[in-house]
């Protein structure tokens, strides 16, 4: 039917003008679909993200994870700062008063929050550091009681490892290899050879992508002044940037997507590639830590003043890389259980 209409208009209006009208009509239709679908995305994020409402267990849990993981990262320092992450601890206290959370203590991330809080209190007690003004003994005892038999004195949010132990399973079968990868933040400052980086990126190119479009680009930044400025904008690597002398920036290019339905596909393809890249870096014993780029337009404009990345490309993640120190710490970052993750329909 569409071709019949097109041929009819060509006879009446001429080929050039009729084709022009068809092209314009298609553009207007796509513009309409893009606008309505983007509005639908906006409504869903407005309704279901934690940005405006805390009306579900998963939203409250998300904030718990954000804060307890920040406390875990504070535990990575060998020379731990006294009373670190006080604001995070105080927020967790407030969250743990929620009736909804207290009715779901069996959930892994609520349990680990309680364990991290107990660990935090015990670390300060062992060092004779006073924190009673924001974390009382009665609160500590209450958290232990909530954990009941699951409380473990040996629990620790940060784990001491040696480089040799950490990379022991870097070439092991996948089940052991996958569990062995963790984010490393303690680098020597020495640069990884370009040859080794190229090998890791070559391996990561095995990642699947929609219709094999392979829209990813990996930028290598080695200018220390620029790295520090970029990581300052990123904001999540503070305290560890001193020995970062190389930074990978992963992007995905919008040029490769051609339907309204693919408007978010670059995030998916970029995420798939990111995991493959992290695994590849670990395989070649390149220490790495994905630094989230969940930023706003103003941050991207600030970044444009430091480095040049085509506007068609969306930053997926920044990855500080380096050579791990002989001894370092990694966060526990406890994972959910299969029962919490697998849902039968």
N, C-alpha and C positions, 0 to 999 in steps of 0.2 A: 504493500500500500504506500509506503514511504517513497519508494522509487517511482511509482506511478504519479504521485503528486509532484515529485521533483521534475519528472519529464514533462508533465502538463505545464508547469510554470515556465520551463525552458522554452516551450513552444510559444506561450503567451508573452513572456517578459524577456526572453532571450537568455542564453546560457550564463553569461557573466553576471547579470543582475540577479537571476534566480539563485545561483550558487552563493552569491553574497548574502542574500536573505536567509538561506538555509544555515550558513555559517554563523550569522548573527543570532539566529533563533537558538542554535545549539549552545552558543556562548551564554546567552541569557538563561537558558534552562540550567546549565551547569552552575552559573552564578547563584541561581535560586536554590538549587540543591545544596551547594556548599554553605550558603547562609543558613538554611533551615537545619542542616545537620550539625553545623557548628553551634547553633543555638541549643539544639538538643544536648550536645556535649556539655555546654555551659550549665544547663538545668540539672543534668545528672551530677556534675561535680559540685554544684551548689547544694544539692540535696543530700548527697551521700558522703562527701569528704568531711573531714573533721574541722574544716575551716570555719563553719558557722554553728554547728550543732555537735553536742556530745550525747547523742540519744541512742547509742547502741554499745554493746560490750566490745565490739571490734574497734570502735572509735576510741573508747577509753583505753583499750589495750594498746592501741597504736601510740598513744602519748606515754604510756608506761614504758614501752620499748625504747622510744626516743630518749627518755630520761635515764633509764637503767643502763643503756648502752653507752651513754655519755659518761656515766660513773665508771663503767668498765674501762673506758679509754683513759680516764684519769688515773686508774690503777696501773697503767702501763709504765708510768715513770718510776725508775728505780729510786730516784730522789723525790718521793711523793710530796706534793704540796699539802701541808696541813689544812684541814677543813675544805678540801677541794670540792667543787660541784655542790656547794651548799644550796644554791637555788634549785638544783635538780632534786636534791633530797627533800626539800620542803614541798616541792610540787608533788612528789610521789606520796608523801604523807597525806596530802589532801585527797589524792586519787584513791588511796587505799581506805578511805572512809566511805567510799561508795558502796551502797548496798548491793548494786549489780555486780561489782567486782568481787565482793565477799561471798557472793552466791556462786562464783565460778572459780574457786580456788584450784580446781583440778586442771585448769588450762595451763599449759606449759609456761607461757610467757608471764602469767601472774605469779606462778610459783617461782620462776627464776628472779622476778623482781624482788620478792620477799627474801630470797637467798642473797642477792646482791646487797640489799639493805642491811641484812645481818652481817655480811662480810665487811661492809663499809664501817659499821659500828665497831666491830671487833678489831679492825686494823687500827682505828684511832685509839681504842682502849689499850691495845698492845704497845702503842707508842706513847701512852700517857698524854694524849692530846684531848683537851676538853671540848666537847661538842654538845653538852647538855642543853645549851640555849636553843638548839634547833633539832636535836635528836636525843630524846631522853631514854633512860634505861627502861622505863615502862613501855615505851614504843618498841624498843628492841625486843623485850620479853614478849610483847603482844605478837610481833611478827614471827618469832620462834614458835609461839603457841599455834598460830595459824598454819604454819608449816607442819606442825605436829611431828610425826615420824619421818617426814621427808626432810626435816632440817638436817644439814650436814656441816659439821664443824670444819671439815676439810675443804668445803666449797670455796672456790676463789674465782673472781671475775676476770682475773688476768693470769696467764699461764707462762711460766719461765721455760724457755726452750733454747737449745743450741742449734746453730745453723745446720750441723750435720744431722741431728735428729729431725729437724724440720723438713729437710729435703730427702729424708730416708726413703719415702714412698713416692718421690717425684717421677719415678719410672715404673712404679708398681702397676698391677692390674687396676682397672678404672675404679672399682669400688674403694680400694685403699687410697688411690691417687686423689679422688674427688674429696674425700674426707680430710686429706692432708693439707689442702690449700686453705690458707688464711691470709687476711690482710696483714702486711708487715709495714711498720712505720719507722723502724729504727735502721737507718742506713749508715754506711761508712763515709759517704760523700764521694767515694770513687765512682767514676762513670762506667756503665756497662758498655762493652764494645759494640760498635755498630753492626758488626757481623752477627753477634748473638741476638741483637734486637731484630735484625732482618729475618733470622731463622724463626724467631717466635712469631713474628707477623706473618711469615709465609705459612706456618702451621695454622695460624688462626683463620687464614683465608678458606679453610675447609668448612667454615660455618655455612649453613644453608641460608638462602635468602629468597624472597618472594620472586618466583619466575626466574631465578638465577640472576637477578639484576645487579647484585654486588655493589651496593651504593655507598659503601663505607670508605672513609679516608682516615688514616692515622697520622697525626702530625707529631713530630718529635721536636720539643723545645729544649734547648741546652743553654740558653742565656740566663744565668743565675738571677740577674736583676729582674728580668721579665717573669721568670718562674715565681719569684717571691711576690710580685705584683698580682699575677694571675691567681695564685693560691690565696692571697689576701682577699680577693673578690669572691673566690669559691667559699672560703670561710670555715671549712670543716677540717682543715689540716693544721690548725694553729698549735704551736708547740713542737711540731715535728718537721717543720720546713727547713731547718738549718742545714741538714745534710742532703737535701733534695737537689741534685744537680741535673736531673733529666725528668722531663714531664711528657707523657703521651697524652694527646687530646684526640678522642674518637668522635668523628662526626658521621652523619648520614645525610645524603643529598636528596633534597625534595625533587630535583629534576627527574628522578627515575620513577615518579609516581604519577599516574594519569587518570585516575577516577576519584570521584568524591568519596567513595567507600574506602579509598586508600589514604585518607587524610591523616591518619595516625600510624600508618604502616611503617614509617621511618623509625618510630620509636621501637616497634617490634623487631624489625630487622637489626637496628642498632643494638638492642638489648641482647639478641641472640649472638651477634658478633662479639659483643663485650665479654660475655661469659667465655666464649671460645678463646678470646685474647687473654683473659686472666688465667685460664688453664694452660695456655701455651707459654706464657711468661713463667708460670710455676714449673712447668716441665723443664724449661731451660734454666731453672734456678735463678730467675730474675725476681728479686723481691718487689712486691707491688701492693698498692692499696687503691681501690677505686674511690674516687672523690666525686660524690654526687653533684650533678649540675642541674639542680631543680631551681633555676633562677628566673628572675623577671627581666623584662625588656631593658630596664635601666642598667642591670648588671651586664647584659650583653653589649650595651652601648659603651659601658666603661671598659669592657674587654677589647672592643674594637680599637681603642686608643693604644693598646699594648701589642696586640698581635692581629694579623690580617687573615681572616677566614671568610670565604665567599658567603654572601647572605643566603644563598640557596641551601647552605649546609646548616644542619641543626646539631649543636653539641650534645652528645649523648652522655659522655663521662670524661673526666680528667683522671689520669692514672700516674701518680708519682711512682717512679721506678728507681731501683738502685741495687747495690750489693748489701745484703743483710750483714749486720754485725755478728760476731761469733756467738754472742749471747744476747738474747732479746726477749721481749714479752709480746704475747698476742692475747687478744680478748677471747673469752670463752664463747661468746655469741651463741648461746644455746639455741638449737633448732626446735621447731615444732615436731610433734609426733605425727606419724602417718595417720592416726585416727583423727587428728585435727585437720588434716590436709586432704585426705581422700574422701570424696563424697559420692555415693552411689545414687544415680538418678532412677 
